[in-house]
Amino acid sequence: MQLNAEQVQQALPWSAVVDALADAFSRTDLHAPVRHHHFIDVPGEPQATLLLMPAWIEGVYLGVKQVAVFPGNNARNLPGLTSLYTLSCGRTGRTLLTLDGNELTARRTAGASALASRYLSRADASILLMVGSGRMARRLIPAHMSVRKLKTIHVWDRSEASAQRLVEALRIEGIRAQMCPSDQLQARAREADIVSCATMATEPLVLGEWLKPGAHLDLVGSFTPKMRETDNRAMQRCEVFVDTRAGALAETGDLIIPIREGAISEAKVVAEFADLCRGEHPGRSALADPDRAVTLFKSVGDSREDLAAAILAYRRNTSA
């Protein structure tokens, strides 16, 4: 069985994705080794990269995501990244399902932010500021809406035209959305209950001093040690949670830079998904002042998320 991008979307409704991720991180028999990086020389072109992300549940399922990054494709007007996920039987190795890896990744990433919000944002959160208007923003907004009754969505992007296109698409779906002008980012951030960032920024966009008491900051975009979407002050003010400590402390500039500069230490990370999903840390309710605490979630991605989403897609398609 094979699912294309549209079929992956249909197979992974938000509420079900969030629940599947929570189940995956609560398990002790799900294994997720560190992702493999292989560098591939391409004659006359920039070096390519092959990423392999395996995960398995003992005797049940085995999955691996293959991501091929070929920068030279830009000159051909082709996507620089191609991804495929293969789900196999964990007892025989027989292939069960292949899925479009790009859409799988986008949906499990947005689902992870929604899962974090379920634990960390205030239950009465009603205003979301979306920073960025690309592929991930289009998924993060409905994902967040699946766990909180959001009434107003503000969309900011360096390109106001891009932000406006997303707003118009959201309005067609009946979502109350507004474009945030470039010079009003600070004002909208100060009033937002949830601020979600999905950008390619290398310098802070949302500052810690802007966040109001009780706010939740969701950081998706920084996936290299040189990228960051918020500043040292945010890391100091916020109660910091991550999907995985090992990944976040090794891969994202949002943590690596303030730690290197002495603004925080690794101990600043309160908990990771496994702690939350196994009930070892209840999330916002366990903080000293739950109503006023400012929380932050930084995701870098984990192969458990891919496997959980692939299993969900397989079960929904085989039971249909």
Summary of the structure (lengths in Angstrom):
residues: 320
radius of gyration: 19.2
end to end distance: 13.3
largest distance: 57.9
contacts: 1106
relative contact order: 0.16
helix: 40%
strand: 24%
